[in-house]
Amino acid sequence: MIDFSAHARDRATQFLTLLAQWVAIPSPFDADSRQPDAPFGRGIADALHWWQTLGDNAGLATLNVDHHAVHIEYGSGDEIVYVFGHADVVPAGDGWHFPPYQLSRLGDKLIGRGVVDDKGPMIAAWLALDILRELKLPLARRIRLVAGGNEETGFRCIRRYFESQPQPAFAFTPDGKFPVIYGEKGSLLVRLTSPVEQTGLNVACGNVVNTIPDVAHLRGLSLYSGGWTLADGFTLLAEPACADHWQLYGRGGHSSKPEQCLNPITATAQLLHQRFSSHWTQQLCDITDATTGQNGVRFALDTPGECGQILLVPTVLNIGNGQMTLTLNVRYPENLSTEEITASLTRWLRGWPASRIDIEPVKPPGFYPPDSALVQTLHEIYTRHTGDHHHPSRTTGAGSYASAMQNAVIFGCEFPDGSSGNTHGADEYGSLCRFISATGMYAEALYRLANLPAATPEKRGI
């Protein structure tokens, strides 16, 4: 048996060099710098160019698909094994103790925006492919490593890519956790717009639809008279020399894990309702409430599926000029549909005259057979490389490219031991040791999937 792990360990220095280069390219979505050759902004275009140059310099075939995604291809054959990750990142945000767009290292700990989501995992996949090239192993299928440019803000990249490119025989995205995730929730965005009587009030909280913010900025709000309370864990600070300017601090993070956060939007809703007790503040409290709103109980959408229960998580709140706009990042299981969610929220909104709800689908749920050769092969690779027999393959509340491809699941790159974390938050970090372990697993996975008997094509989504 080939010792893929030993070959991976030989590439630790190369991993650090490549990761430092890619992290140094700030690549969040940037509407202001969009151009025909940079549909998601200049930073993302530069990050995709870096990925293509990596393949070009190695003498491999590369393709930039409409500036939405770039693939690097190795081998020959009619069928293709894909690793599909992404080059875009969420904005750095506040609260960093290290430069977000510079790779910092504290022993085994690597810190920087994109280290875990998703530049580090994609570099691990690249080095895995390099191992196969060095060993000149026989492959019955081509291998493509694809970096998309719009995973964090809408999945337009992968949809555009597969408009012209063939679907995979087998695929995984390195954009989640080990061992294997075979089912995931669908995603959509809900935007509630409602009139506000307090025309001098301004609130700005959050700017990324799939990230819970850290702080809410409140203007035109008098609080010195008292008569209000703040939930445990939140902090309210007055801005110097501004009697009605405040900052309400919570703890942000990934919107798929609201239980790990203290959402300042929820606390802001409660504070405003105590202060004004208005029609719109009650509405805001109802839809953001963590016990009845975010879990779907208030909207009769709380029946769980194989992928868990619906989450309607507030991520962006803006109030100004007499209008409130609230964005919910909704993640829903396979037993619900966009139509059902829309109908239920519309019924609820009938009790709030002059308000409007707009719904934007992002991606459908995905579910792949857990007893399939793809899932079983990847899980066996994981357990043999790690000795971990305690963590089964499972479903997730998060969303990934896997639901937008045939024959695809999530395979790492985060381990279930806490060695990676703060995804979408400040000081995002991962473990060098674990990345190298993943590289060895990815090398074996690509080799075996490239030679595995063909799968029956699976349509993602239920």
NORWO-V996867 format. One line per field, one symbol per residue. ss: DSSP state (H for helix, E for strand, L for the rest). psi: psi as a letter, one per 20 degrees, with the letter a starting at -180 (. if undefined). burial: b if it has 24 or more other ideal C-beta (glycine too) atoms within 12 Angstrom, else e. A space follows every 10 residues. Layout:
ss = ???
psi = ???
burial = ???
This chain:
ss = LLLHHHHHHL LHHHHHHHHH HHHLLLLELL HHHLELLELL LHHHHHHHHH HHHHHHHLLL EEEEELLLEE EEEELLLLLE EEEEEELLEL LLLLLLLLLL LLLEEELLEE ELLLHHHHHH HHHHHHHHHH HHHHHLLLLL LEEEEEEELL LLLLLHHHHH HHHHLLLLLE EEELLEELLL EEEELEEEEE EEEEELLLLL LEEEELLLLL EELLEEEEEL LLLLLLLLLL LLLLEEEELL LLLLEEEEEL ELEEHHHHHH LELHHHHHHH HHHHHHLLHH HHHHHHHHLL LLLLLLHHHL LLLLELLELL EEEEEEEEEE LLEEEEEEEE EELLLLLHHH HHHHHHHHHL LLLLLEEEEE EEELLEELLL LLHHHHHHHH HHHHHHLLLL LLLEEELLLL HHHHLLLEEE LLEELLLLLL ELLLLLLLEE EHHHHHHHHH HHHHHHHHHL LLLLLLLLLL LL
psi = ppnhhghghi jgghgggggh ghhioplrpn hhjprhjmij qhggghhhgg ghhggghikr pqponkjhqp qpqqarqhrp pqooaqiqrq qgarjqiqph kppqpndipp pqpighnkgg hhhghghghh ghggilqppi qqppoporjk hikijhghgh gjhiqqqqgq qqpllcqqfp oiqqqrqrpp oppqqphnii pppooqjphk pprhqpppqk opiiibkqrp qphqpppqpp johkpqpopb oaapiimhij rooigghggh ghhhghlrgh hggggghiph hhghjighjl kjoqahjbqq pnpphppppq kkqpppppop pqrijrrhgg gggghgghih jnqjqqpppo qgqrrqpqpi jrhgghghhh gghhhhjojh orqarqirqr ihijrqlqrp najpqkjjiq akpjaqlpqr pgghghghgg ghghggghhi jqqqqpppoq q.
burial = eeebbebbee bbebbbebbb bbbbbbbbbb eeeeeeebbb bbbbbbbbbb bbebbeeeeb ebbbbbbbbb bbbbbeeebb bbbbbbbbbb bbbbeeebeb bebbbeeebb bbbbbbbbbb bbbbbbbbbb bbbeeebebb bbbbbbbbbb bbbbbbbbbb bbeebbbbbb bbbbbbbbbb bbbbbbbbbb bbbbebebee bbbbbbbbbb bbbbbbbbbb bebeeeebeb eeebebeeee eeeebbbbbb bbbbbbbbee bbbbbbbbbb bbbebbeeeb bebbbbbbbb eebbbbebbe bbeebbbbbb bbbbbbbbbe eebbbbbbbb bbbbbbebeb bbebbeebbe ebeebebebe bbbbbbbbee ebbbbbbbbb bbeebbeeee eebbbbbbbb bbbbbbbbbb bbbbbbeebb bbbbbbbbbb bbbbbbbbbb bbbbbbbbbb bbeebeebeb bb
